[in-house]
Amino acid sequence: MSQAEFTCSVQPQYLDEQSNPNQNEYAFSYTVTIRNTGTVTAQLVARQWLITDATGRTQEVRGLAVVGHQPVLRPGEHFEYTSWTSLGTPHGVMEGTFFCMTEDARPFEAPIAPFTLARSQSLH
């Protein structure tokens, strides 16, 4: 039986130049790699992110596509993109879901495990 599966990994980075700690503005980039680890061709259609700062304040970001793309991935192919977010605290957590569709219109979800956004100086 054919299986639809995307596996996601994320590499976050603190953006010192875009941050302003005196104004409680901390910017982070994150590079996401989405790999089709299933056996059928499928498309990433939409995404949902939950971004939580150190005070527990959570913002939800939903929308079609990722950085303007809705990539179609054959088995074994991958798509990588970089985006960014900002927090009001020097660290937080981000997690999400990609909403995907197989070529024969079967929907499935690809979870993005929680990952830490952290200004390295704040962890010492």
N, C-alpha and C positions, 0 to 999 in steps of 0.2 A: 504494500500500500504506500502511496506517496505521502510524504510528510513535509509540512511547511514549518520552517523554523529559522529565525534570525537570532544570532548571538551578538550581543553588544558589549563593547568595552569602552571605558572612558579614561582619559588622561587629563586631570584638571591642573591649572597653573594659576598662581596669584599674579595679578598684573599691577606691579608696583607703580608704574608710570601713570596708569589710569585711576589709581586709588587716591583718596584724600582722607587719611585717618582722622585729621582734625575735624572733618565734617561727617565722620562716621560713614564714609563711603569706601567700600572695599570691592574691587573689581576682580573677576576671575574669568579666565578662558577655560574652555573644556573641548577637547578633541574626542569625537565619538567615532568609533569604528563599528560598522554594522556588517556582519558577515552572514551570508546565506549558508547555514549549516544543514538545511533540509535537502529534500530530493526533488523539489519542484521550483520553478521560477515564480517569483513573487515581487510585489511592489510595496514600498513604504509609502503610506498615504498621509498619515497624520501623527501628531505627537502630543503628549501630555507630560509636563514636568511639575514636580512639587519641590519647591526650594524653601528650606527652613533655616532661619538664622539661629544664632546662639541663644536668643531670648525665646525661641519657640514660635516666632511669627512665621507663618507659611504663606507663600504666594504660589498660585497655580498658573501655569502657562499652557494654553492649548492652542492648537492650530493645525492647518493643513501644511504638509511638506516640512522639510528641514532645510534651512537657508535657501529657500526657493526651489528646492528639488524634491521630486518624488521618485527616487531611483528604483528601477526595475533590476533585480539581481537574479541571475541564474545560479544554480547550485555551485558553491565554491567561490563565487564572486563576492567582493566587498565594496563598501562605499564609506568614505571618511569625510568628515566635515568638522570645522571649528566654529564655535559660537562663544558667547560670553554672557555673564550675568553679574549683578552687583548685589551686595549685602550691606546691611547697616551694622554688622558686627564682623570682627576679623576672621570668624570661621562659621561654618554651617554645613548642611548636608543637602544633597540633591539626589533625586531619584525620579524615574519616569517610566513611560510606556510608549512604545511605537505601535501604531495601529496599521496593520498590513493586510494585503489581499493577494490571494493566489491568482494565477492567470484564469482559472475557472471560477473566479468570484467567491472563493471561500475566505472569510475573514479570520484573522488570527492576531494575537498580540505578542509583542517582543518586549519583555520587561528589561528595564535598565536598573541594575542593583544600586542601592544607595552608595554614594561616594562622598568623600569629605572635601569641602572647599576650605582651605586654611592658609592664612598668612603665616608663614613659617615662624616668624618672630614671636607670634602670640602663643605658640605652643611650648615655649621654654620658660 
